[in-house]
Amino acid sequence: MSDAFDRQSDPAFVHGDRADATLKKFLMNSSGARLAASSLRPGAEVGITFTNIAGDWRIFSDGAGGIALEPGKAVDPDFELRIPPRAVSSICSRLDADVGDLGIAFFEHIKARESELKIDATVHSGLLKLTRRGWLGVIARGGSKVVIWMGQKGLRGPGAIATAIGRLKS
């Protein structure tokens, strides 16, 4: 893809921000994202690649109940995500969304069929490690909204969640 096409296809770039800057602002300013991050423990880490920006990024627990995004390869990622700019814009446009609505939006982008909206996710950690690092706490913070959404998609109970994670596992 050409740089001109990348910029035109990235709605955030039109407003002067690249997808990485948009995501970083969102993580710092969204109360739902901050509440979700408060469940994460040290070591929780996600490897990120943006489809229109060269290089690797990592999202990680900052150790103080927050979350940070910085350039660089994730050391021990629980997940790796490949994110197109339209998915970043879609999720980050929900600045006032609660944890449940953000979780559903994220999962909907994983299930999306349209490549411009689809987040490709690979899980590297098992259920025990994900639990130790606080990821299941993030799902729990999503409350009944996430549980109902997961049930509608056929994911009922911890066994179903483990099966779904297994499908994404590398």
N, C-alpha and C positions, 0 to 999 in steps of 0.2 A: 504494500500500500504506500502511496505517496504521503509525504508530510502534510500537504494541502488537504488531501482526503481525510487524513486522521483528524485534523483540526476541525474540518467541517462536520465530521461524523460525531464529534465529541461535544455535546451540548454545553458541558461545563467550560470548555475551552472558549466558546463564543463569549462567555462572560469573563474571560481573562484567566481562568483557572484550568489547569490540567487535572486529569482524574485523580492523580496522587494528592494534589493540593486540596481538591474537593473532599476526598475521603478523610484527609488529616483534619480539616476544619470540622467535618461532621463528627468525627470521633471526639474532638475536644468540646463541641458545643451541643451535642444532642444529649438530653437528659436520659433518654432511653438507652443510648449506647454507653453512657457513663454508668448507669445502674447495672447493665449487663456486665460491664467490665469489672465491677466491684465483686462479682462472684469468682473471677479468675484468680488463680494462684501463681506464684513465681514459677517460671518455666513454660507457662502457656504461651504458645507462639504459633503464628500462621505465616506461611510463605505466600507471597503475593506476586503475580505478574499481571501487568495491565496489557491488554491486547494492542494498545497503541503507544506504549512508552517502553523504550528499551530498558533492560535491567531488571534486577530483583528487588523486592521490598519485603519487609517483615512487619507484622503487627504482633505486639507482645504485651504481656502484663508488665506494667512499670514498677510493680512491687509495692505501690502505695494505693492500691485499689483502682488504679486507672489503666488506661491503655494507650499505647503509642504506635505510631507508624513512622518507619524510617527506611531509607534506602539500604540495601544489603541483603545478602542471602540469609535465610532463616537457618539457625544452627540445628535445632531439634524440633521441626515443626510438627504440630499435631495434625494440621491440615495444610494443603496447598491449594490456592485458589487462582484461577485464571479469569480475570474480570474485564469485560468490555466496557467502554465508556458509558454506553446507555444504561447498563446495569448500575454503575456507580451513580450516575445522575438520578436514576429512579429511586434507589435506596436513600441516597443523601438528600433528596428533596423532602423526605419525611422527618424533618428536624424535630418536630413536636410529637412524633410517634412514641408509644410506649414500647417496652421490651417485647411484648407479645406481637404487636403489629410489625416491628422490625424483624423479628424472627420469621414470621410468616412471609414477609416480603423477600427475605434472604432465601428461604426454602423455595418460594415460587420461582426465583431466578435460577436456582439449581435445576428445577424441573422444566424450565422454559424450553420451548422447541426452537424459537427464533434465535439464531446465533448472536445477533446484536444484543440480546438480553440475557443469554444463558451464561451463568457462572459455572465453570468446570471446577469441580471439587474432588480432591483426592484426600482420603483420610490415611494418616500414617500411624496413629496411635490406637491402641486397643481401648475397650470400654473402661478398664480399670485405670489406665493412665489418663484418659479423658476425664474421668470422675475425679481423680487426684488433682488434676489441674483446674478443676472448676467448671468445665464445659457443660456438664449436666445441670449444674446450678444455674447456668445461663438459661437453659431450656426451662427449668423450674420457675425462674423469674418471669418467664413469658406467660406463666399461669395457664388458666383454662383456655385462653385463645389458642395457644400453641397446641395444647393437648387435643382440643376439638379439631383443629386443622389436621393434626397428625392422624387422628382417628378417621377423619373423612378420607384420608389417603391410604387407609388400611394399616396404619402403624399404631397398634394398641399394646400398651404395656412395655416394660423394659426389654423383653425378649424381641419384640418387633423393632425397637430402637436399635438394639444390638445387631439385628439382621440388616437393617438399613445402613448402618455404619459399615458393616462387613461388605456390603455391595460397593461402597465408595472406597474401601481400603485398597491401598496399593499392593 
